[in-house]
Amino acid sequence: MTTGKTVIGGPLVIGGRKLSLSRAIRAGDNIYLTGQIPMQAGVPMTVGSIEDQTRAVLDDISETLALAGCDRTDVVKAMIWLRDRADFPGFNAVYAEYFPKDPPARSAVVSDLLVDCRVEVEVVAWRPLPRDSGQ
């Protein structure tokens, strides 16, 4: 049984540049994903509708969760940053497709993003580690 901190997916690389952050960290039963921006072919997706960018983000989150042995049903908290308040209905419609039942707790804010995209999503998942039965 591992209970310490484990890096999942290695350091994040964008546009061939290794960033000083991990894709995700498992700490005990919790999995913390780095805020995900929409990516296409390894570079930030700076064009496309909010729906396209949201799908790209949530697909990448699904891939990272899979590396941790999780899926979207394990997500307990999501934090959303939108560049434009008018994008919320489109974002929310796509988000509901990805979390159709028992969606996680969620916060959403409008903010100037550091990358020229429309959305960033960060999630926390919970998946218990196998426990030693002591036998």
Contacts in CASP RR format, 6 or more apart in sequence:
PFRMAT RR
TARGET T0000
AUTHOR 0000-0000-0000
METHOD contacts of the structure
MODEL  1
MTTGKTVIGGPLVIGGRKLSLSRAIRAGDNIYLTGQIPMQAGVPMTVGSI
EDQTRAVLDDISETLALAGCDRTDVVKAMIWLRDRADFPGFNAVYAEYFP
KDPPARSAVVSDLLVDCRVEVEVVAWRPLPRDSGQ
1 129 0 8 1.000
1 130 0 8 1.000
1 131 0 8 1.000
1 132 0 8 1.000
2 28 0 8 1.000
2 129 0 8 1.000
3 28 0 8 1.000
3 129 0 8 1.000
4 27 0 8 1.000
4 28 0 8 1.000
5 25 0 8 1.000
5 26 0 8 1.000
5 27 0 8 1.000
6 25 0 8 1.000
6 26 0 8 1.000
6 27 0 8 1.000
7 22 0 8 1.000
7 23 0 8 1.000
7 24 0 8 1.000
7 25 0 8 1.000
8 22 0 8 1.000
8 23 0 8 1.000
8 24 0 8 1.000
8 25 0 8 1.000
8 26 0 8 1.000
8 31 0 8 1.000
8 64 0 8 1.000
8 67 0 8 1.000
8 68 0 8 1.000
9 22 0 8 1.000
9 23 0 8 1.000
9 24 0 8 1.000
9 64 0 8 1.000
9 67 0 8 1.000
10 22 0 8 1.000
10 23 0 8 1.000
11 18 0 8 1.000
11 19 0 8 1.000
11 20 0 8 1.000
11 21 0 8 1.000
11 22 0 8 1.000
11 23 0 8 1.000
12 18 0 8 1.000
12 19 0 8 1.000
12 21 0 8 1.000
12 22 0 8 1.000
12 23 0 8 1.000
12 34 0 8 1.000
13 19 0 8 1.000
13 42 0 8 1.000
14 39 0 8 1.000
14 42 0 8 1.000
14 43 0 8 1.000
14 44 0 8 1.000
15 42 0 8 1.000
15 43 0 8 1.000
16 42 0 8 1.000
21 34 0 8 1.000
22 34 0 8 1.000
23 33 0 8 1.000
23 34 0 8 1.000
23 64 0 8 1.000
23 67 0 8 1.000
24 31 0 8 1.000
24 32 0 8 1.000
24 33 0 8 1.000
24 34 0 8 1.000
24 64 0 8 1.000
24 67 0 8 1.000
24 68 0 8 1.000
25 31 0 8 1.000
25 32 0 8 1.000
26 32 0 8 1.000
26 68 0 8 1.000
28 129 0 8 1.000
29 126 0 8 1.000
29 127 0 8 1.000
29 128 0 8 1.000
29 129 0 8 1.000
30 124 0 8 1.000
30 125 0 8 1.000
30 126 0 8 1.000
31 65 0 8 1.000
31 68 0 8 1.000
31 70 0 8 1.000
31 74 0 8 1.000
31 124 0 8 1.000
31 125 0 8 1.000
31 126 0 8 1.000
31 127 0 8 1.000
32 124 0 8 1.000
33 61 0 8 1.000
33 64 0 8 1.000
33 65 0 8 1.000
33 122 0 8 1.000
33 123 0 8 1.000
33 124 0 8 1.000
33 125 0 8 1.000
34 122 0 8 1.000
35 79 0 8 1.000
35 120 0 8 1.000
35 121 0 8 1.000
35 122 0 8 1.000
36 57 0 8 1.000
36 60 0 8 1.000
36 61 0 8 1.000
36 64 0 8 1.000
36 120 0 8 1.000
36 121 0 8 1.000
36 122 0 8 1.000
37 44 0 8 1.000
37 45 0 8 1.000
37 57 0 8 1.000
37 113 0 8 1.000
37 115 0 8 1.000
37 117 0 8 1.000
37 119 0 8 1.000
37 120 0 8 1.000
38 44 0 8 1.000
38 45 0 8 1.000
38 52 0 8 1.000
38 53 0 8 1.000
38 54 0 8 1.000
38 56 0 8 1.000
38 57 0 8 1.000
38 60 0 8 1.000
38 117 0 8 1.000
38 118 0 8 1.000
38 119 0 8 1.000
39 45 0 8 1.000
39 56 0 8 1.000
39 60 0 8 1.000
40 56 0 8 1.000
44 115 0 8 1.000
44 116 0 8 1.000
44 117 0 8 1.000
45 52 0 8 1.000
45 53 0 8 1.000
45 56 0 8 1.000
45 117 0 8 1.000
46 115 0 8 1.000
46 116 0 8 1.000
46 117 0 8 1.000
48 118 0 8 1.000
50 82 0 8 1.000
50 87 0 8 1.000
50 90 0 8 1.000
50 91 0 8 1.000
50 94 0 8 1.000
50 118 0 8 1.000
50 119 0 8 1.000
51 90 0 8 1.000
51 91 0 8 1.000
51 93 0 8 1.000
51 94 0 8 1.000
53 117 0 8 1.000
53 118 0 8 1.000
53 119 0 8 1.000
54 90 0 8 1.000
54 91 0 8 1.000
54 94 0 8 1.000
54 95 0 8 1.000
54 119 0 8 1.000
54 121 0 8 1.000
55 94 0 8 1.000
57 119 0 8 1.000
57 120 0 8 1.000
57 121 0 8 1.000
58 72 0 8 1.000
58 94 0 8 1.000
58 95 0 8 1.000
58 98 0 8 1.000
58 121 0 8 1.000
61 72 0 8 1.000
61 121 0 8 1.000
61 123 0 8 1.000
62 71 0 8 1.000
62 72 0 8 1.000
62 98 0 8 1.000
65 71 0 8 1.000
65 72 0 8 1.000
65 74 0 8 1.000
65 75 0 8 1.000
65 123 0 8 1.000
65 125 0 8 1.000
68 125 0 8 1.000
68 127 0 8 1.000
69 127 0 8 1.000
70 125 0 8 1.000
70 127 0 8 1.000
72 98 0 8 1.000
72 99 0 8 1.000
73 101 0 8 1.000
73 102 0 8 1.000
74 125 0 8 1.000
74 126 0 8 1.000
74 127 0 8 1.000
75 99 0 8 1.000
75 104 0 8 1.000
75 123 0 8 1.000
75 124 0 8 1.000
75 125 0 8 1.000
76 104 0 8 1.000
76 105 0 8 1.000
76 124 0 8 1.000
76 125 0 8 1.000
76 126 0 8 1.000
77 104 0 8 1.000
77 105 0 8 1.000
77 106 0 8 1.000
77 123 0 8 1.000
77 124 0 8 1.000
78 104 0 8 1.000
78 105 0 8 1.000
78 106 0 8 1.000
78 107 0 8 1.000
78 121 0 8 1.000
78 122 0 8 1.000
78 123 0 8 1.000
78 124 0 8 1.000
79 106 0 8 1.000
79 107 0 8 1.000
79 108 0 8 1.000
79 121 0 8 1.000
79 122 0 8 1.000
79 123 0 8 1.000
80 91 0 8 1.000
80 95 0 8 1.000
80 106 0 8 1.000
80 107 0 8 1.000
80 108 0 8 1.000
80 109 0 8 1.000
80 119 0 8 1.000
80 120 0 8 1.000
80 121 0 8 1.000
81 108 0 8 1.000
81 109 0 8 1.000
81 110 0 8 1.000
81 111 0 8 1.000
81 113 0 8 1.000
81 119 0 8 1.000
81 120 0 8 1.000
81 121 0 8 1.000
82 88 0 8 1.000
82 91 0 8 1.000
82 108 0 8 1.000
82 109 0 8 1.000
82 110 0 8 1.000
82 111 0 8 1.000
82 118 0 8 1.000
82 119 0 8 1.000
83 110 0 8 1.000
83 111 0 8 1.000
83 112 0 8 1.000
83 113 0 8 1.000
83 117 0 8 1.000
83 118 0 8 1.000
83 119 0 8 1.000
84 110 0 8 1.000
84 118 0 8 1.000
85 110 0 8 1.000
87 118 0 8 1.000
87 119 0 8 1.000
88 108 0 8 1.000
91 119 0 8 1.000
95 103 0 8 1.000
96 103 0 8 1.000
104 123 0 8 1.000
113 120 0 8 1.000
END
